[in-house]
Amino acid sequence: MALSARLPLAAGADDPQLWLRPSALLDLEDPKLRLRVHALTQLCKNEREKALAIYGHVKRLPLARRVKLRALTAREVFDAGRGDAPDKATLLVAMLRIAQLPARIRYVTLAGEILRGIAPGLREAARPIVEIWLHGRWLRTDTYIFDPTCMAAARQRLRDLGWEWGYGIHVNGNMLWDGYEDSFLGGVPTECDLMVVRDLGVFHDARDFMRSRAFRRHYTTVRILHWTLLAPMVDWVLRNLRSGTMRPLPQPQPPSSKLN
């Protein structure tokens, strides 16, 4: 059985030391990543300041969705300078671990309603919540996913439409994480969030999750293909949100009745 399939239930799984090591996507010895982490944290006075410096760097990276044939390594996300939620989660966890801050990813399944306006037609979607060991406990946040400009625009768009949910967030969702408490785009803890369908457990990175029993149980090939094909539309919406240009979603063209 894969480690990721055992961790949520295994004795000692909450031991912070288990969440400091490298993995398939967490290239912790990469010199470029290590240099960046050092630059971000060299003037920090404590672990909270280090965590916030790294969190701020990843949060500022533009949220972008593109067609991918595989999960990206932390270095690949760093070089791209942008990424989707799993990409940014992988980079955040890698940089935290380089700074000797235990970190991991908890995947939850969200109801598709939260993605209206950005990815129509989805019944459910997975979301990576990053957990960081600080102050003797695991603190959770998914606010790193949305860059500040995109988050502010999404909240304003929800207010304009009179929607409570949509564009991946709640209209009153948290924008930032303070390093003291949990912070969520849904505005409330996951156990109280009406959009959270199930908790899939904790993992080292996106590839670890995709190889787990939880992923195989809940994500069929058809569902994965559907989400992949939506990537260009999702990215189009994100770019328009960020630029302040909100146009209707492009609609699929009906098949032509003419014979070629």
Buried (B, 14 or more C-beta within 10 A) or exposed (E): EEBBBBBBEEEEBBEBEBBBEBBBBBBBEBEEBBEBBEEBBEEBEEBBEBBBBBBBBBBEBBBBBBEBEEBBBBBBBBEBEBBBBBBBBBBBBBBBBBBEBBBBBBBBBBBBBBBBBBBEEBEBBBBBBBBBBBEEEBBBBBBBBBBBBBBBBBBBBBEEBEBEBBBBBBBEBBBBBBBEEBBBBBBBEBEEBEBBBEBBBBBBBBBBBBBBBBBEEBBEEEBEEBBBEBBEBBBBBBBBBBEEEBEEEEEEEEEEEEEE
